[in-house]
Amino acid sequence: MTDKTTEKTVELDTPILRGKTEIKSIVVRKPQSGALRGTRLQALMDMDVNAMITVLPRVTTPALTTQEITEMDPADLVSLSVEMVTFLLKKSVLSDLATA
């Protein structure tokens, strides 16, 4: 079972082919601060593609490669990025969003 506060599952519009395996969904985990190294928080909040290419391989299961991210459907990249950014928000902000 997935803990909704620390993991989100994203169903891909366009599955990723890894060898003979077809990846149809990706689990995005809430990052620890160390997983954010090498990028800027503002770039992540802006869903900057280069920032996401840096961080997503560290927080996804199965772990995506840089090449898989650069070749993925842009709609899938946006979906993964939205979940990633959501983890950076304070709980109070998330609760305000849920009631708005």
Secondary structure as the mmCIF struct_conf table of DSSP 4:
data_model
#
loop_
_struct_conf.conf_type_id
_struct_conf.id
_struct_conf.beg_label_comp_id
_struct_conf.beg_label_asym_id
_struct_conf.beg_label_seq_id
_struct_conf.end_label_comp_id
_struct_conf.end_label_asym_id
_struct_conf.end_label_seq_id
TURN_TY1_P TURN_TY1_P1 LYS A 4 THR A 6
STRN STRN1 GLU A 7 ARG A 18
TURN_TY1_P TURN_TY1_P2 GLY A 19 LYS A 20
STRN STRN2 THR A 21 ARG A 29
HELX_LH_PP_P HELX_LH_PP_P1 LYS A 30 GLN A 32
HELX_RH_3T_P HELX_RH_3T_P1 SER A 33 LEU A 36
TURN_TY1_P TURN_TY1_P3 ARG A 37 GLY A 38
BEND BEND1 THR A 39 THR A 39
HELX_RH_AL_P HELX_RH_AL_P1 LEU A 41 MET A 45
TURN_TY1_P TURN_TY1_P4 ASP A 46 MET A 47
HELX_RH_AL_P HELX_RH_AL_P2 VAL A 49 VAL A 59
STRN STRN3 THR A 60 THR A 61
BEND BEND2 PRO A 62 PRO A 62
HELX_LH_PP_P HELX_LH_PP_P2 ALA A 63 THR A 65
HELX_RH_AL_P HELX_RH_AL_P3 THR A 66 GLU A 71
BEND BEND3 MET A 72 MET A 72
HELX_RH_AL_P HELX_RH_AL_P4 PRO A 74 THR A 86
TURN_TY1_P TURN_TY1_P5 PHE A 87 LEU A 88
BEND BEND4 LEU A 89 LEU A 89
HELX_RH_AL_P HELX_RH_AL_P5 LYS A 91 THR A 99
#
